[in-house]
Amino acid sequence: MEIYKEFIGKNIEFTVSIRKIGDIEYEIYELNSNDPVYLKINEQFSDKTLRFWVPGTVGTCEVNRDRLNIYFKKENNKLVIECFEIG
């Protein structure tokens, strides 16, 4: 998937907040929608529905051929794009 290669290893700025449900605390990641990489991904793949998978994300497993899943890993306090997947 050549088209995605330019984004692999790039990071997007984010903030983290803590949400407590009962006795359990959860990290909530919010991507900076003004980040240049975020903007370029949205522009380049405007024909797709985008789903960003940050660490700890839970989602359904149905396949949607119009959706682009973008997976991140946390590395040195950065969210780094690890891979892309259609579905």
WOVENUR-V223922 format. One line per field, one symbol per residue. psi: psi as a letter, one per 20 degrees, with the letter a starting at -180 (. if undefined). A space follows every 10 residues. Layout:
psi=???
This chain:
psi=mhhihiipiq qpqrqprppp ocjppqpopo qoijphgggh ghghkiiqpp ppnrpjpprr jqpoijpopo pqqpolkqop pgrqpp.
